[in-house]
């Protein structure tokens, strides 16, 4: 079989890697020992000056402690799945570090040879997007040698390492956030690059096929004893088929709520290597509503939160971020008082934010946000005078709240 290669894109890039900003991103979840070795290998074997960024998708092991031992930018927030976590990396390195080329690694994929990144830089300069041909895979490719000048053309694809140019990301965008679990999120992303003319072949004779470019690299892939997430694949498969008919470009979010959430996560990033950081945001406030659109109010008579206006002097509630990480306190805007949890209810307490109760944020499948404390979720109780209390252990639409608007002073959007 002979397949025509597309146009070489290298004329659009500087010819020297020293003229480029390179970003290396690592996504991780509950594999602290593997992650440690991966970061060590990247630092040891990378010759090109690069930004390194690690995004931890809500690990429950000692991943965060491991990351803190390295001088790298990092984010460790609540679990939202593979597609969202990879978008965190791409968005940060593209929008905040303004990288020209981004190499995206999963935590089980580490370099083994000095200068491993150079083939990725060269390949992205040529094609805009390229993926890994793992050394342990059988050589069952349609064409090619796995080199930069003659990449494999493949019907198979893995997301363990991939690379992107700034221009290609501007045309194609990010992973679709409708993928919540494992399976197809990377295939859909690469297919959109190919349809846009980057990193693969689009065959249109007969049944259309999208064939990605893969290259060999001095990368060792571990964790091969872990089987596929068949449940996740089953969940994502119908989503993948539906998205194939949509337009190429995707934002890193869907809707204003997801946009607010991602931008808040960017606010939580710990930057280690930036010499001149922008001024931190003074505050971050979100106006919220219950799952059915009713605004949340504070009742001074009963010192509790309620789901709809009952008394004339009840005032709307906003949320203000006061702590690092995925936690928040609730503030009554007009009085500057903070709220605490007491006897299953949320009541007015103090003007001292240090004494306020801290609630954590969890994302729900219905595009809302759950606030929880000690493993129990804040609940809008329609059977009990529309009070907002802390009672339920399982997150469902009854515990879902929506962010209607947000304000981030001095914050780069």
Secondary structure, DSSP 8 states (H G I E B T S, - for coil): ---------GGGS-SSGGGS-EEEEEEESS-HHHHHHHHHHHHHH--S-EEEEEEEES-SSSHHHHHHTSSSEEEEE----HHHHHHHHHHIIIIIS--SEEEEEETTEEE-STTTTHHHHHHHHHHSEEEE--TTS-S--SB--SSSTT-EEES----SEEEEEHHHHHHHB---TT--SSSSHHHHHHHHHHHTTSSEEEE-SSS-EEEEEEE--SEEE--TTS---HHHHHHHHHHHHHHTTS-S-B-SSSHHHHHHHHHHHHHH-B-SS-SS-----S-EEEEEEETTS-B-EEETTTTEEESS--STT-EE-EEE--SSSSEEEEEETTTTEEEEEETTEEEEEES-GGGS--EEEEE-TTS-EEEEETTEEEEEETTTTTEEEEEESS--GGG-EEEEEEEETT---
